[in-house]
């Protein structure tokens, strides 16, 4: 066996060991379900933010931020006021809040930073622009997890020694895979397999095995059961999910814990505290409060949100270019040679011709599909009526803005946002009732009418 074959085999072996360790540690460190306890109204000793972390099995959700604000209001550190119908603000209290932990101080400092004359208006109840808000919430999460870890209720899901070994295996697999080439720098199939497995191991390592992931300890799982039982109790109160933020004056800390446990939907939606997610939205459209996932198509489906004429030109261009490339490459197909007897240049050229032929055929097929979608979008129209749960604008001046409108009709748990034209976007209001005239398949918005 040559050195190149040995290097490729060793690389594949490192990747195989990585996946074996990953599977074993994933199964061994799998979170256990919490104990099933009856509904109870007892509040535990943990703060609402820590309760959010525990109830969700070690995952802190954005609802933990407004929950902390409500807890500060229940402790008279701030006062929540209804400044206008459906609009709320915060007034900083004169009463000393007592001992605060790091993340509670972080929320109070944010309010003081946004306050004008001791009052934080509704429009300023935010952690700032998107990038700034993400950094702020990352620090908030770190402090909450730190408190839960110090109390012995959670720990790192992946031990550092295991992560170190897995990282070394990925590096070794990549190094040995790249070293498995022949002296003439030709590319062999064993080397291709080795590099592909090594890259796959690296992706798994980066996505699923990060140091930030935590899991609950046995004591944390016990506390999780307590908080889930409180969630059952509050969920049984039919009025609780529709309570406004000002109800904290009556319900006190129960509203804070309800927000943390995901059952105070109206209060959280009214004061998201900059933690309002682009991907998740609370809505009671249809008569029941629920959390809906929102997606914003950019590259798929093809030409999503474009006009029928734009889609038609895209389909013609794809079909024409793909057809031309397909005609050229098919002239070469009878002469390709991928056998061992062919020289290296011939094999590379032949492989390139095969790949270009497959890509061209795919382009022709997609182009024809896009053309059919353009015809359907030109002659057909459907109306969608619901609540505008998300109105978002992404991008900048250089790459151009993309404006989205997500309409929830009261059914399902996922909404694909429509890409709307710039002239329609300024008139859109979040959480308003809208009727959208849209082309099928392509999602092209013709008109938007606000109720």
ABEGO torsion letter per residue (X at the ends): XBAAAAAAAAAAAAAAAAAAAAAAAAAAABBBBBBBBBBBABBBABBAAAAAAAAAGGBBBAAAAAAAAAAAAAAGABBBBBABBGBBBBBBBABBAEBBBAAAAAAAAAAAAABBGGBBBAAABBAEBAAAAAAAAAAAAAAAAAAAAAAGABBBABBAAAAAAAAAAAAAAAAAAAAABBAAGBBBAAAAAAAAAAAAAAAAAAAABBAABBBBBAAAAAAAAAAAAAAAAAAABAAAAABBAAAAAAAEAAAAAAAAAGABAAAAAABAGGABBAABBBBABGGBBBBBBBBBBAAOBBGBGBBAAAAAAAAAAAAAAAAAAAAAAAAAAAABBABAABBAAAAAAAAAAAAAAAAAAAAAAAAAAAAAAAAAAAABBBBBBEBBABBBBBEBAAAEBBBBBBBBAGBEABBBBBBBBAAAAAABBBGBBBBBBBBBGAGBBABBBBX
